[in-house]
Amino acid sequence: MPQLHFVTYDVFTDTAFAGNPLAVVFNADKLDDAAMQKIAREFNLSETTFVRRAKHAHHSVEVRIFTPARELPFAGHPTIGTAIALAEREHGAGKPKDVLLVLEEKVGPVRCGVKLGDGASFAEFDTPKLAEEIGPGAGDAAVAAALGLDVRDIGFDRHIPSVFSAGVPYAFAPVASLDALARAKPTAAFTPDALGADAVYVYARAAAHEAHAFRTRMFAPEIGIVEDPATGSAVAAFAGVAHKFETPGEGWTQLPVLQGAEMGRPSLIGLEIEIADSKLSAARISGKAVKVSEGTITL
């Protein structure tokens, strides 16, 4: 019977059993969309990627990304994890080497740099699309009701609810404290119509002594993700939120994000944004990943 090789990685971490798990299925050219969706549902992780031959000669591979419920045009932890999986598969883990890959995703080509070496491998990519505001945020009362919070928990400093996308749309919900962040959970009022998107990224400013700038959670029950330990596509869109509400200075600014701590799977997501002439001109996502398992799928 036909078999496909797969690996799983924990992404946005240098420690196994932390971060966000990802399954990577190789040599998936003969799988149709329905088969890929079934396999993603079987893994039941936030995302599963399927590696196929590139359509363009100068690109490395085509990558299809599926949640348990649907295909995505772009996602951050699958991009980081798949790039590292491909680099380690070709060059071996633990051997110092810099690798450049171009992944064909539905959103477009994504250039990824991978640094192999001792310990967890590291990867980074420039976001294929710049974050843009795609609609008004829901009112504080609607956001509070959707997350089971008090209306006084919503917003801090200049931050108010907003909707941004860098390939995948997210409703962004700023909350005033880490306590409110910990209490947030989807309620019956959590609907795409009420919030402006089917995925919500809840964020609070980190404590002053922390190495990260923001602490976050992501809920997307509409697409089969009750809560996600790390969401790179949301952080890519968050670049627009940071530009609008933080007003960073010209040049590059680092705004690392900690996600998944409330789930017991802390994930550190690197975010760098570049401001030129007061406009967002570039954004970069980065992180580490470690291999946890590998095996075969029998079809």
Backbone bond lengths (Angstrom), bond angles and torsions (degrees), N, CA, C in turn:
res aa  C-N    CA-C-N  psi(-1)  N-CA   C-N-CA  omega(-1)  CA-C   N-CA-C  phi
1 M - - - 1.463 - - 1.533 109.64 -
2 P 1.336 118.63 145.88 1.471 120.67 179.41 1.522 111.49 -60.84
3 Q 1.333 115.07 142.99 1.456 120.43 177.77 1.525 109.73 -132.11
4 L 1.317 115.51 147.55 1.459 122.29 176.89 1.524 108.69 -122.22
5 H 1.330 115.61 137.96 1.453 120.90 177.70 1.526 109.80 -83.79
6 F 1.331 116.68 138.72 1.462 120.95 175.85 1.521 110.10 -135.82
7 V 1.308 115.06 158.08 1.465 122.26 170.87 1.525 107.39 -132.26
8 T 1.329 115.94 156.84 1.466 119.95 169.31 1.522 108.96 -121.36
9 Y 1.308 115.15 141.86 1.458 123.09 178.93 1.530 108.91 -127.57
10 D 1.315 115.17 147.77 1.463 120.70 165.26 1.516 106.86 -96.63
11 V 1.326 115.81 125.44 1.462 122.25 -168.40 1.526 110.63 -113.31
12 F 1.322 115.00 149.32 1.461 124.98 -175.10 1.527 110.77 65.64
13 T 1.321 114.69 39.37 1.453 121.98 176.81 1.518 108.41 -159.30
14 D 1.323 116.50 158.76 1.462 120.73 171.39 1.524 111.05 -110.19
15 T 1.352 116.26 14.91 1.453 122.57 -175.83 1.524 109.99 -129.47
16 A 1.312 117.35 129.22 1.461 120.15 177.08 1.517 110.61 -62.09
17 F 1.330 116.05 145.06 1.459 125.39 178.85 1.528 112.74 72.18
18 A 1.315 116.15 18.22 1.461 122.18 167.51 1.528 106.03 -122.57
19 G 1.312 117.47 -171.85 1.455 120.11 178.50 1.518 112.79 63.85
20 N 1.331 116.02 -158.09 1.464 122.39 -176.19 1.519 109.63 -112.95
21 P 1.335 118.99 119.31 1.462 120.83 -179.34 1.528 111.60 -67.67
22 L 1.316 115.58 145.47 1.463 123.33 178.26 1.518 108.94 -140.55
23 A 1.327 116.23 135.85 1.466 120.84 170.68 1.522 108.55 -102.87
24 V 1.336 116.39 135.77 1.461 123.05 178.37 1.521 107.65 -121.13
25 V 1.327 116.57 119.86 1.461 122.09 -178.94 1.532 107.75 -107.10
26 F 1.345 116.68 124.21 1.456 121.68 -176.12 1.538 111.44 -93.00
27 N 1.337 115.12 160.12 1.465 121.93 173.66 1.532 112.18 52.68
28 A 1.332 114.38 48.89 1.466 120.38 -173.35 1.521 113.06 -95.44
29 D 1.328 118.39 21.37 1.469 121.54 -173.73 1.525 113.34 -61.53
30 K 1.318 117.84 -31.70 1.464 120.62 -175.70 1.526 112.97 -86.96
31 L 1.317 117.29 -3.38 1.467 119.65 179.54 1.518 109.98 -83.37
32 D 1.331 117.21 132.86 1.452 119.22 173.23 1.529 109.71 -87.09
33 D 1.314 116.51 176.20 1.463 120.55 -175.43 1.527 111.66 -58.38
34 A 1.325 116.53 -42.02 1.463 120.02 -177.93 1.525 111.08 -63.81
35 A 1.331 117.11 -39.89 1.466 120.22 179.64 1.525 111.04 -66.88
36 M 1.332 116.88 -42.05 1.463 119.34 177.87 1.523 110.99 -62.56
37 Q 1.331 116.46 -39.84 1.458 118.66 178.92 1.529 111.31 -64.67
38 K 1.326 117.59 -39.41 1.465 120.95 178.59 1.528 111.31 -63.34
39 I 1.331 116.13 -42.25 1.463 119.62 -179.63 1.523 110.41 -66.63
40 A 1.342 117.13 -41.49 1.463 120.01 177.08 1.523 110.79 -61.28
41 R 1.320 116.47 -38.50 1.469 119.79 178.41 1.528 110.34 -66.99
42 E 1.336 116.63 -35.00 1.467 120.48 178.59 1.525 111.19 -66.68
43 F 1.340 117.84 -44.29 1.468 119.72 176.06 1.529 110.70 -64.96
44 N 1.339 116.95 -37.20 1.466 123.02 176.90 1.524 112.27 57.80
45 L 1.336 116.20 35.25 1.455 122.02 172.43 1.525 108.25 -96.89
46 S 1.322 116.58 170.74 1.461 118.92 179.47 1.527 110.81 -54.88
47 E 1.350 116.71 -43.41 1.455 121.38 175.16 1.520 110.67 -145.78
48 T 1.319 114.07 151.45 1.460 123.96 170.45 1.521 106.87 -127.47
49 T 1.338 117.02 136.00 1.468 119.37 177.92 1.523 110.11 -110.02
50 F 1.341 114.35 151.92 1.456 122.30 -179.98 1.524 107.80 -124.66
51 V 1.322 115.67 119.94 1.462 122.35 -175.22 1.521 109.11 -93.54
52 R 1.335 116.39 126.63 1.462 123.06 -177.45 1.524 109.61 -132.46
53 R 1.323 116.44 166.83 1.463 120.23 177.99 1.525 110.18 -61.43
54 A 1.328 115.91 139.46 1.461 120.52 178.92 1.525 110.50 -65.96
55 K 1.328 115.05 146.52 1.461 120.10 177.46 1.528 111.40 -82.49
56 H 1.346 116.95 -22.09 1.465 121.69 -177.89 1.528 109.26 -117.68
57 A 1.309 115.84 137.97 1.457 121.42 -171.78 1.517 113.49 -60.18
58 H 1.328 117.98 -31.15 1.467 120.30 -175.79 1.527 113.07 -89.22
59 H 1.324 117.82 2.44 1.457 121.58 177.74 1.521 110.45 -101.49
60 S 1.317 116.20 161.23 1.467 120.29 -175.19 1.519 112.11 -81.62
61 V 1.332 117.08 -57.75 1.461 122.53 -178.42 1.527 108.65 -152.36
62 E 1.309 115.35 164.49 1.464 120.69 166.21 1.527 107.89 -94.95
63 V 1.325 116.85 139.34 1.463 121.97 179.62 1.521 108.92 -125.70
64 R 1.333 115.87 122.48 1.460 121.74 174.38 1.523 107.69 -103.80
65 I 1.317 116.82 138.47 1.470 122.74 -172.51 1.521 109.10 -121.63
66 F 1.345 116.46 123.44 1.460 121.20 -179.21 1.529 110.61 -127.44
67 T 1.331 116.44 135.01 1.460 122.13 163.50 1.527 107.01 -83.86
68 P 1.340 119.28 177.49 1.474 118.79 174.91 1.527 113.45 -62.77
69 A 1.346 117.53 -14.81 1.464 119.90 -174.50 1.524 114.46 -114.69
70 R 1.353 118.45 -25.03 1.459 118.14 -175.18 1.525 110.75 -165.02
71 E 1.342 115.80 169.18 1.459 121.62 176.23 1.517 110.32 -86.36
72 L 1.349 115.36 146.15 1.459 121.94 176.69 1.533 109.57 -114.12
73 P 1.331 117.41 146.53 1.464 119.48 177.34 1.521 113.36 -76.15
74 F 1.332 116.19 -20.81 1.466 121.14 -174.53 1.513 108.00 -166.24
75 A 1.317 116.35 144.82 1.467 121.44 173.46 1.516 107.91 -158.95
76 G 1.320 115.85 146.59 1.452 120.38 -171.48 1.509 114.76 -79.36
77 H 1.339 117.63 -50.74 1.463 116.88 -176.65 1.527 111.62 -68.80
78 P 1.346 121.02 -31.70 1.467 119.20 170.67 1.524 113.65 -65.02
79 T 1.331 117.71 -33.71 1.461 120.25 178.32 1.530 110.54 -67.63
80 I 1.325 116.78 -49.04 1.472 120.90 178.75 1.527 110.40 -61.75
81 G 1.336 116.74 -49.21 1.459 120.24 -176.40 1.512 113.44 -65.91
82 T 1.332 117.17 -41.10 1.460 120.06 -179.64 1.525 110.93 -68.38
83 A 1.323 117.71 -40.14 1.465 120.46 177.52 1.522 110.85 -60.18
84 I 1.325 116.92 -44.42 1.467 120.33 179.47 1.525 110.47 -67.29
85 A 1.332 117.56 -41.61 1.466 120.56 178.90 1.523 111.06 -60.32
86 L 1.342 117.52 -42.92 1.463 120.90 179.53 1.529 111.52 -65.92
87 A 1.341 116.62 -43.18 1.464 120.20 -179.08 1.521 110.99 -65.01
88 E 1.331 117.49 -42.37 1.465 120.01 179.85 1.523 111.21 -70.50
89 R 1.316 117.04 -33.69 1.470 120.57 178.34 1.528 110.78 -64.72
90 E 1.335 116.63 -38.23 1.467 120.17 -177.52 1.514 112.88 -84.18
91 H 1.328 117.60 -38.76 1.464 120.68 -170.69 1.524 113.54 -111.91
92 G 1.330 117.86 -11.06 1.456 120.99 -178.73 1.503 112.22 89.17
93 A 1.323 116.49 142.82 1.461 121.58 178.41 1.517 109.88 -80.12
94 G 1.327 116.10 148.54 1.456 121.06 175.39 1.509 115.26 85.77
95 K 1.335 117.53 -6.98 1.465 120.59 178.98 1.530 108.46 -98.53
96 P 1.324 118.18 120.05 1.475 119.63 -177.17 1.531 111.91 -59.01
97 K 1.309 115.72 124.08 1.459 120.47 179.15 1.516 108.61 -168.33
98 D 1.336 116.07 142.96 1.459 121.98 173.22 1.524 108.11 -102.12
99 V 1.326 115.93 131.88 1.463 121.67 -174.97 1.529 108.39 -128.19
100 L 1.326 116.78 135.38 1.465 121.86 175.18 1.522 108.71 -111.86
101 L 1.336 116.40 128.39 1.457 122.79 -179.98 1.519 109.48 -127.90
102 V 1.317 115.99 150.11 1.462 121.31 170.62 1.522 107.41 -121.38
103 L 1.311 116.47 113.64 1.459 122.66 -178.23 1.523 109.28 -97.54
104 E 1.312 116.84 128.25 1.461 121.34 174.73 1.519 108.77 -85.11
105 E 1.307 116.60 108.61 1.455 121.51 175.56 1.526 108.52 -112.52
106 K 1.319 116.84 167.64 1.468 119.98 -179.09 1.528 111.37 -58.47
107 V 1.331 117.07 -31.38 1.456 120.94 -179.20 1.528 111.47 -72.93
108 G 1.348 117.09 -18.74 1.455 122.04 -176.35 1.521 110.23 132.83
109 P 1.336 118.70 -179.23 1.465 121.21 179.26 1.527 111.81 -69.55
110 V 1.330 115.58 137.43 1.460 122.16 -179.44 1.526 108.12 -121.97
111 R 1.335 116.50 115.97 1.469 122.05 178.00 1.521 109.37 -82.68
112 C 1.338 115.66 126.07 1.462 121.42 -177.54 1.525 109.72 -124.61
113 G 1.300 116.13 132.98 1.450 121.66 171.12 1.511 109.74 -104.32
114 V 1.329 117.66 130.57 1.463 122.46 -179.52 1.516 108.88 -119.78
115 K 1.322 115.26 135.44 1.466 120.69 176.13 1.529 107.35 -115.92
116 L 1.353 114.52 111.21 1.450 120.88 176.77 1.520 109.24 -91.26
117 G 1.326 115.92 151.32 1.460 119.99 179.32 1.506 110.33 173.10
118 D 1.333 116.29 -165.99 1.452 120.75 178.27 1.525 109.66 -62.52
119 G 1.322 116.66 138.57 1.453 120.43 178.55 1.515 111.49 79.49
120 A 1.315 115.59 -156.16 1.462 121.27 -176.26 1.522 110.68 -69.15
121 S 1.321 116.20 138.54 1.462 120.95 175.99 1.523 109.86 -75.44
122 F 1.337 115.30 156.19 1.463 122.72 -176.23 1.525 108.83 -121.74
123 A 1.331 116.85 142.80 1.463 120.66 176.11 1.516 109.58 -141.12
124 E 1.325 115.51 154.78 1.457 121.39 175.39 1.519 108.92 -147.38
125 F 1.334 114.89 155.02 1.464 119.32 176.87 1.513 109.33 -149.05
126 D 1.324 114.82 147.69 1.455 120.78 170.60 1.518 108.14 -78.93
127 T 1.308 117.56 133.37 1.457 119.58 -177.79 1.528 109.96 -60.11
128 P 1.335 117.34 133.99 1.466 119.77 -176.37 1.516 113.31 -69.33
129 K 1.324 116.89 -21.38 1.460 121.75 174.88 1.512 108.26 -133.04
130 L 1.327 117.09 141.56 1.447 119.74 174.17 1.520 110.26 -75.13
131 A 1.316 116.06 146.31 1.462 120.85 177.94 1.519 110.03 -63.00
132 E 1.324 115.10 140.11 1.462 120.23 175.30 1.523 109.08 -140.34
133 E 1.312 114.59 146.41 1.457 119.82 177.08 1.521 108.10 -77.02
134 I 1.338 116.89 126.71 1.459 119.90 -172.43 1.528 112.81 -115.39
135 G 1.303 116.76 5.57 1.457 118.68 177.95 1.514 110.18 171.73
136 P 1.328 116.94 166.24 1.457 119.98 178.50 1.526 111.26 -71.81
137 G 1.311 116.58 147.01 1.448 120.38 174.59 1.518 110.80 -72.53
138 A 1.321 116.11 156.61 1.459 120.38 175.46 1.529 109.26 -67.79
139 G 1.308 116.74 159.93 1.448 121.04 176.98 1.516 111.84 -67.09
140 D 1.328 115.93 158.43 1.468 120.44 -178.49 1.523 111.61 -55.73
141 A 1.319 117.58 -40.33 1.463 120.64 -177.14 1.525 110.84 -65.70
142 A 1.335 117.16 -41.06 1.465 120.52 179.85 1.520 110.88 -66.47
143 V 1.338 117.22 -41.15 1.464 120.86 178.93 1.523 110.54 -65.74
144 A 1.328 116.64 -43.81 1.468 120.61 178.65 1.525 110.66 -60.27
145 A 1.331 117.60 -44.29 1.461 120.89 -179.48 1.519 111.06 -64.47
146 A 1.324 117.48 -38.75 1.462 121.28 -178.71 1.520 112.15 -67.56
147 L 1.325 116.86 -27.54 1.468 121.38 -175.43 1.523 113.13 -108.22
148 G 1.332 117.96 5.92 1.459 121.00 178.89 1.515 113.55 67.73
149 L 1.325 116.80 31.47 1.457 121.96 -177.84 1.518 111.04 -114.50
150 D 1.316 115.99 169.28 1.456 122.25 172.08 1.515 108.39 -82.59
151 V 1.315 117.36 147.64 1.461 120.88 -179.34 1.529 111.07 -58.98
152 R 1.337 116.83 -27.31 1.477 120.23 179.39 1.532 111.89 -70.85
153 D 1.341 117.19 -13.84 1.461 120.74 178.08 1.527 112.22 -79.04
154 I 1.317 117.57 -15.30 1.463 121.44 -170.84 1.525 110.77 -90.57
155 G 1.344 115.71 127.72 1.457 121.56 176.03 1.516 113.60 93.73
156 F 1.330 115.78 149.80 1.465 122.05 171.80 1.525 107.83 -158.58
157 D 1.310 116.78 152.54 1.464 122.46 -177.47 1.540 108.64 45.37
158 R 1.338 118.24 -124.64 1.463 120.93 178.80 1.523 112.70 -90.86
159 H 1.311 117.78 -2.17 1.456 122.13 -172.73 1.520 112.34 -77.37
160 I 1.335 115.99 129.48 1.450 123.59 173.84 1.531 107.75 -132.72
161 P 1.335 119.04 163.81 1.468 119.77 179.06 1.525 111.98 -56.57
162 S 1.341 115.82 144.29 1.459 121.74 -177.14 1.519 108.97 -151.61
163 V 1.337 115.77 169.59 1.459 121.61 176.08 1.531 107.92 -130.61
164 F 1.348 116.19 118.94 1.463 122.02 -179.72 1.525 109.43 -130.83
165 S 1.331 114.94 158.51 1.460 120.94 175.61 1.518 109.61 -143.46
166 A 1.351 115.11 142.83 1.464 121.63 167.91 1.529 107.69 -125.90
167 G 1.320 115.23 37.62 1.452 122.45 -175.27 1.511 112.19 126.70
168 V 1.338 116.17 -32.56 1.466 123.18 175.75 1.530 107.07 -131.90
169 P 1.339 118.92 127.46 1.467 120.41 -177.28 1.523 112.49 -77.24
170 Y 1.326 114.75 142.97 1.466 122.29 175.78 1.521 109.90 -137.16
171 A 1.322 115.13 141.36 1.459 120.60 165.76 1.521 107.26 -87.27
172 F 1.327 117.08 127.74 1.463 122.10 -178.68 1.517 109.72 -103.51
173 A 1.328 115.14 128.06 1.462 121.65 -176.28 1.519 109.86 -121.14
174 P 1.331 118.20 99.87 1.461 119.99 176.11 1.524 110.45 -75.37
175 V 1.318 116.71 136.36 1.466 120.27 176.42 1.517 109.00 -123.22
176 A 1.316 115.19 152.99 1.463 121.62 -165.74 1.520 113.99 -79.24
177 S 1.331 118.32 -12.73 1.464 119.24 -175.10 1.518 110.33 -154.61
178 L 1.324 115.42 160.99 1.458 120.27 174.87 1.530 110.51 -67.65
179 D 1.325 117.15 -28.33 1.461 120.43 176.04 1.525 110.43 -64.06
180 A 1.330 116.94 -44.69 1.463 120.07 177.73 1.522 110.55 -63.67
181 L 1.319 117.35 -38.74 1.459 120.78 177.12 1.527 110.55 -59.07
182 A 1.325 117.17 -43.37 1.466 121.45 -179.23 1.520 111.85 -67.08
183 R 1.324 118.02 -30.78 1.470 122.13 -178.22 1.525 113.10 -82.59
184 A 1.314 118.43 -15.81 1.465 121.01 -174.91 1.523 111.22 -65.24
185 K 1.323 116.45 137.06 1.463 122.58 173.10 1.525 108.29 -161.30
186 P 1.333 117.08 145.02 1.465 119.95 -178.24 1.524 112.38 -62.31
187 T 1.320 116.09 140.42 1.460 122.96 176.66 1.531 108.91 -117.24
188 A 1.329 115.59 -174.45 1.466 119.40 177.59 1.525 111.78 -64.34
189 A 1.336 116.69 -20.04 1.466 120.94 179.80 1.526 112.54 -83.46
190 F 1.323 117.19 -0.56 1.458 122.73 -179.64 1.527 108.24 -81.43
191 T 1.312 117.08 94.78 1.464 121.59 179.62 1.525 109.40 -136.21
192 P 1.330 117.89 149.59 1.468 120.24 177.51 1.519 112.77 -56.84
193 D 1.325 117.80 -37.91 1.463 120.34 -179.72 1.524 111.40 -63.41
194 A 1.321 116.20 -37.60 1.463 119.68 -177.86 1.520 112.19 -75.64
195 L 1.345 116.92 -30.14 1.463 120.31 -170.18 1.528 114.01 -108.01
196 G 1.326 117.74 -17.06 1.457 120.31 179.29 1.506 114.53 93.60
197 A 1.325 118.29 -1.61 1.469 123.47 177.43 1.516 107.48 -164.23
198 D 1.346 116.56 160.25 1.464 117.96 -179.88 1.525 112.95 -89.93
199 A 1.333 117.59 0.22 1.464 122.49 175.42 1.521 108.76 -128.55
200 V 1.325 115.80 137.78 1.475 120.86 -177.36 1.518 109.50 -121.97
201 Y 1.321 115.98 129.41 1.456 122.86 177.50 1.519 107.60 -107.30
202 V 1.322 115.60 111.19 1.464 122.43 -178.24 1.525 107.32 -97.16
203 Y 1.331 117.01 132.87 1.461 118.44 -175.46 1.524 111.50 -143.26
204 A 1.327 113.90 150.44 1.467 121.96 175.96 1.517 108.44 -137.40
205 R 1.309 115.71 154.98 1.460 118.81 176.50 1.527 109.05 -70.73
206 A 1.333 116.11 138.28 1.463 120.56 179.78 1.524 110.61 -73.03
207 A 1.327 114.73 160.28 1.466 120.02 174.40 1.526 109.32 -62.04
208 A 1.323 115.71 151.96 1.468 121.19 -171.70 1.528 112.85 -60.16
209 H 1.330 117.83 -29.69 1.466 120.18 -174.98 1.525 113.20 -86.21
210 E 1.339 118.44 -4.25 1.456 121.22 -175.33 1.534 111.53 -79.35
211 A 1.342 114.91 155.61 1.464 120.30 178.74 1.519 111.92 -79.45
212 H 1.337 117.62 -17.40 1.458 121.45 178.37 1.529 109.20 -100.63
213 A 1.343 114.73 159.16 1.466 119.88 -176.50 1.522 112.69 -91.12
214 F 1.346 116.69 -33.04 1.460 121.60 -177.75 1.524 109.26 -136.81
215 R 1.332 114.53 152.80 1.457 121.42 173.40 1.526 106.76 -119.02
216 T 1.343 116.60 138.02 1.455 119.73 -166.59 1.530 112.12 -140.34
217 R 1.350 114.01 163.77 1.463 122.87 170.00 1.528 108.03 -141.70
218 M 1.337 117.01 152.27 1.462 120.37 178.64 1.524 109.81 -132.03
219 F 1.329 115.12 129.28 1.461 122.31 178.26 1.525 108.90 -120.48
220 A 1.333 116.52 132.73 1.469 120.80 177.47 1.521 110.35 -150.26
221 P 1.326 118.53 61.26 1.471 120.11 -178.28 1.518 113.32 -61.61
222 E 1.341 117.46 -24.72 1.461 120.39 -179.12 1.528 112.32 -65.70
223 I 1.334 118.22 -24.22 1.470 120.71 179.70 1.528 111.31 -113.62
224 G 1.334 116.38 22.83 1.452 121.00 173.87 1.511 115.54 85.09
225 I 1.340 117.85 12.94 1.464 121.20 179.72 1.525 107.83 -118.15
226 V 1.330 116.68 100.85 1.464 119.70 -179.85 1.518 109.49 -62.11
227 E 1.340 116.40 -49.91 1.459 122.28 171.81 1.509 107.96 -150.63
228 D 1.327 116.64 142.13 1.456 122.81 -175.65 1.527 109.53 -109.48
229 P 1.342 118.10 131.81 1.462 118.88 179.60 1.529 114.33 -70.49
230 A 1.332 117.94 -25.87 1.468 120.85 -179.44 1.510 108.33 -159.01
231 T 1.328 116.87 131.49 1.464 120.66 -172.98 1.526 108.97 -134.01
232 G 1.322 116.08 91.07 1.458 120.14 -176.84 1.513 113.36 -65.12
233 S 1.339 117.99 -34.57 1.461 119.10 179.01 1.523 111.48 -67.07
234 A 1.328 116.90 -30.88 1.468 120.02 175.13 1.522 110.66 -70.87
235 V 1.329 116.95 -37.99 1.466 120.01 178.17 1.522 109.86 -67.65
236 A 1.342 117.10 -35.57 1.470 119.85 175.33 1.528 110.03 -60.99
237 A 1.331 117.23 -42.94 1.468 120.81 176.81 1.529 111.33 -69.78
238 F 1.326 116.35 -30.82 1.465 121.00 179.14 1.524 111.43 -63.08
239 A 1.336 117.14 -21.72 1.466 119.74 174.69 1.521 110.32 -55.51
240 G 1.336 116.90 -38.18 1.461 120.32 177.39 1.511 112.47 -69.07
241 V 1.328 116.37 -37.89 1.469 120.74 176.40 1.523 109.86 -61.76
242 A 1.338 116.09 -46.99 1.464 120.13 -179.36 1.522 111.35 -61.91
243 H 1.326 116.32 -40.81 1.461 119.50 179.08 1.530 111.02 -63.16
244 K 1.327 116.72 -41.25 1.465 120.39 -175.99 1.520 112.61 -72.77
245 F 1.336 117.10 -43.00 1.461 119.73 -169.78 1.529 114.39 -104.37
246 E 1.338 117.42 -21.41 1.462 119.89 -179.48 1.525 111.71 -95.01
247 T 1.328 117.59 -21.03 1.469 124.03 -176.34 1.531 111.82 45.33
248 P 1.342 117.54 62.09 1.468 120.19 178.21 1.526 110.92 -67.59
249 G 1.331 115.55 159.15 1.452 121.00 -179.28 1.519 112.49 -75.94
250 E 1.327 115.42 175.58 1.470 121.61 179.41 1.526 110.79 -62.39
251 G 1.335 115.11 149.67 1.452 120.82 179.76 1.519 111.80 92.74
252 W 1.324 115.48 -161.04 1.463 121.30 -175.64 1.521 111.41 -91.46
253 T 1.329 116.15 139.25 1.463 123.62 176.94 1.518 109.09 -131.05
254 Q 1.317 116.96 133.99 1.456 121.61 177.35 1.521 109.85 -95.26
255 L 1.348 115.99 130.38 1.466 121.75 -179.95 1.530 108.87 -136.06
256 P 1.328 118.16 68.39 1.467 119.79 -177.52 1.531 111.68 -62.72
257 V 1.336 114.29 148.59 1.460 122.55 -174.03 1.521 109.33 -122.52
258 L 1.329 116.52 135.03 1.470 121.62 172.76 1.521 108.15 -106.60
259 Q 1.319 116.54 122.32 1.463 122.86 179.56 1.516 109.13 -128.05
260 G 1.323 117.62 156.07 1.463 122.25 172.13 1.505 115.75 85.67
261 A 1.337 118.35 -0.63 1.463 119.77 -177.93 1.522 111.62 -61.86
262 E 1.345 116.32 -37.32 1.464 119.93 -178.78 1.521 111.86 -67.71
263 M 1.336 117.39 -19.37 1.459 122.27 178.36 1.526 112.01 -92.52
264 G 1.325 116.94 -2.09 1.454 120.23 -174.49 1.515 113.12 77.40
265 R 1.366 117.08 17.26 1.460 121.41 178.92 1.526 108.45 -130.69
266 P 1.333 118.11 68.25 1.467 120.13 -177.05 1.524 111.68 -59.24
267 S 1.339 115.21 134.38 1.462 122.32 -176.71 1.518 108.31 -132.02
268 L 1.326 116.60 123.47 1.457 121.08 179.16 1.521 108.88 -101.74
269 I 1.336 115.80 115.68 1.458 122.78 -175.91 1.523 108.52 -110.56
270 G 1.312 116.66 118.60 1.458 120.33 177.44 1.516 110.92 -76.83
271 L 1.313 116.89 130.55 1.469 122.55 173.93 1.517 108.41 -129.82
272 E 1.325 115.80 124.90 1.459 122.28 171.98 1.516 107.98 -123.30
273 I 1.316 116.00 135.09 1.465 119.22 176.90 1.520 108.97 -124.68
274 E 1.328 115.14 146.44 1.454 121.28 177.76 1.528 109.10 -113.92
275 I 1.320 115.21 130.53 1.459 121.76 177.07 1.530 108.12 -111.79
276 A 1.321 116.46 128.19 1.463 122.38 176.90 1.527 108.23 -133.05
277 D 1.336 116.00 124.95 1.470 121.12 -177.29 1.527 111.23 54.60
278 S 1.333 115.11 40.24 1.469 123.58 177.56 1.520 113.94 69.72
279 K 1.344 118.01 8.85 1.459 121.17 -179.68 1.529 109.95 -114.51
280 L 1.335 116.11 149.92 1.457 121.09 173.05 1.521 108.55 -68.65
281 S 1.323 117.54 118.30 1.463 120.42 -175.89 1.521 113.30 -112.79
282 A 1.334 118.50 -18.05 1.468 120.95 179.24 1.519 108.60 -165.43
283 A 1.327 114.71 156.69 1.467 120.78 174.58 1.516 108.36 -147.19
284 R 1.309 115.93 147.36 1.460 121.26 -175.88 1.535 108.95 -135.22
285 I 1.336 115.47 135.61 1.465 122.49 177.70 1.526 108.48 -112.16
286 S 1.328 117.06 140.21 1.459 119.47 -178.72 1.517 110.54 -147.41
287 G 1.334 114.86 161.03 1.454 120.02 176.65 1.514 111.61 173.30
288 K 1.311 115.61 173.57 1.461 123.10 179.49 1.530 110.09 -105.59
289 A 1.330 115.85 166.92 1.460 121.07 176.99 1.520 109.53 -154.47
290 V 1.331 116.09 149.21 1.461 121.84 179.50 1.523 109.29 -130.78
291 K 1.330 115.89 139.47 1.466 120.66 178.19 1.516 110.29 -75.97
292 V 1.325 115.39 136.43 1.458 121.27 -177.45 1.529 111.51 -113.01
293 S 1.344 117.06 -39.08 1.464 119.21 -177.15 1.517 110.11 -153.81
294 E 1.332 115.94 165.08 1.456 121.35 172.47 1.517 108.39 -153.53
295 G 1.336 115.06 158.69 1.456 118.49 -178.77 1.519 110.50 -179.85
296 T 1.336 115.84 -160.76 1.454 120.83 -179.01 1.521 110.23 -127.95
297 I 1.315 115.26 148.53 1.454 123.10 172.98 1.518 107.28 -104.29
298 T 1.323 117.18 126.76 1.457 121.34 176.76 1.514 109.02 -96.25
299 L 1.312 115.88 123.26 1.472 120.72 -176.32 1.529 110.99 -95.56
